[in-house]
Amino acid sequence: MTKKEKAVLVCDRLEERYPDAVCSLTYTKPHELMIAGRLSAQCTDERVNIVTKTLFEKYTSIDDFAAADVNDIMEIVRPCGLYKTKAESIVGMCRMINERFGGQIPDTVEQLTTLPGIGRKTANLIMGDVFGRPAVVTDTHCIRITGRLGLTRNTEPAKVEADLRRILPPERSSGLCHRLVLFGREVCRARGEKCADCPLADLCSYYGRKSKCKTKTKQ
C-alpha cells in the first residue's frame, strides 16, 4: 500500500468516526480565529476559549485590537501563558493588517506568516477554515499521529506539512487535521494510547511494531 492510498483510507475512516469535526477554537469572525490561534501556543484550546470569551466581548474588531492598550490585553490573556509576547503580537498583527493589507486578513500562507506571532500552523488554520483552501495544520496531534501511521518520518512541523501535502487529497486535508485533534484526544494519545480500540490499527506502523515486540516477548 502506498502512502497516498493509506492517507485516503485514514481520511475515510476518520470522516466516518467524526463526521461533523470542526475547529475546537471558538470564534465568529476571521480575525478572532487568528487571535485564538496565536493564544493557543503552549496552551490548551479549552483555556483559550475561556479567555477569548472575555477578550472578544471587549474588543470586537481588528480596529479595536489595533488601537488597544497592550497592557490591558496582557491582563486578559495572562491565563494563556507567554502573555506579554502574545499581547504584543495580537496588537501588532492587527496594526499590520490595517497598515499593509487594507484592514483585510491576507489570504496566503506567505503573507499571513509576515504578521507578528503567526506561524505556519495558524496560517494554515486560517487558510482552511476562513478561506476554504487546502491546508495542513501541523499541531502536536497531527505530527504524532501521522508519524505513528507511517505517513511521515519527520517531526519538524514544516517538514511534516510538506510530506502530508504530497499525499493527502487537498480538499480533505483541512478536515482531516480537525479530526486528528479529536482522535488524538480520544484514542491515539501521547500517553496511554488505546490501540486495541483504534479504527486505524491495521494501517498503523506504530501498532505493527508494538505487536511484533509482544510476539517476540511471548516466544
Secondary structure, DSSP 8 states (H G I E B T S, - for coil): --HHHHHHHHHHHHHHH-TT---SS--SSHHHHHHHHHHTTTS-HHHHHHHHHHHHHH--SHHHHHTS-HHHHHHHHGGGS-HHHHHHHHHHHHHHHHHHSTTS--SSHHHHTTSTT--HHHHHHHHHHTT--------HHHHHHHHHHTS-S--SHHHHHHHHHHHS-HHHHHHHHHHHHHHHHHTS-SSS--GGG-TTGGG-HHHHHHHHHHHHHH-
